[in-house]
């Protein structure tokens, strides 16, 4: 009976998050006639509208987004479709998949609901997929999580239907984001390594290294803004959760299942790969695994509290943790929105990414043209107040609002 309540609570939370996100996306569309998100939105639209510098990249790597956009273009509804599609996929399909993923591997609806809360408010996932606009990665991450569920179910029961679903998920991942194909052998390599099938593990490792040697740009990035470990540990996950993951692995190492060990090895390999990639982006897709370890820690805490009849203490800890997560969520969301706004304002970044009037977005965020300094920009750029919006294309003042301009 309790599991039913947990399911209902999960659905209500997902619905609430989706409603809030959809309202913001619609407000932004009304102001700009474009889907909500940072400069990657421009890149996706550029490929859909066949702009020469963007088309080939998305055709090769982001076929799903490209195809959806092309179909929408036939009805002249590209921007409007993504305005509705991205919040739905991010807030409903992605979070729903995470809930089911944790539920499958823990068989505990209460812990799965806690994992859902931790994932939404305690990771950078929602901001990455909706504000930073990692759309292709969003779609592919859903496929990856489902692939792992069906793969483990197949290994457990040798069910042919699960094997077929694994293949479907693999093809879907390639269609959504071509680079995600590498996650399949990487996960299987982690699995066979834990099973001590070292010959297969070495063979897969050699294959991956050969592929990397033939196509080095798969990982290496010339992205102009380098990000260090401090960025990862402070932005990607609620900082205290890193310690809980480590604590669970260390203190319950003798009780770790093969699944636990596989998830840990796989996550560490993705962590290493992410250090070579732009903005550590692959790590975004394995944040559900880190949340899995966090809720396993809380599961041990809950079970211990039940044995000692201190269940109230456990729920007090959970309540305090969630309260701190709301503060963290506000912080990283403000960070992401500030960066989005900064892309529109000359002088915030080394160069202006988008030639757009920032004031409609600023008003959406509850600010005004005279209050741009409230946003916490992370770039070491000196900014000055001037009258007029300076176009990055013409260098001339085209608006009369007060903005920040450090160029």
Secondary structure, DSSP 4 states (H G I P E B T S, - for coil): -HHHHHHHHHHHHHHHHHHHHHHHHHHHHHHHSS-SSSTHHHHHHHHHTT-TTTHHHHHHH-HHHHHHHHHHHHTT-HHHHHHHHHHHIIIIIIHHHHHHHHHHHH--HHHHHHHHHHHHHHBSHHIIIIIS--HHHHHHHHHHHHHHHHHHHHHHH--HHHHHHHHHHHHHHHHH-GGGHHHHHHHHHHHHHHTT-HHHHHHHHHHHHHHHHHTGGGT----SS---HHHHHHHTB-HHHHHHHHHHHHHTGGG--HHHHHHHHHHHHHHHHHTTSGGGHHHHTTHHHHHHHHHHHHHHHHHHHHHTT-HHHHHHHHHHHHHHHHHHHHHHHHHHHHHHHHTTSBTTBSS-S----SHHHHHHTT--GGGGGGS---S-----EEEEEEPTTT-SEEEEEEEE---
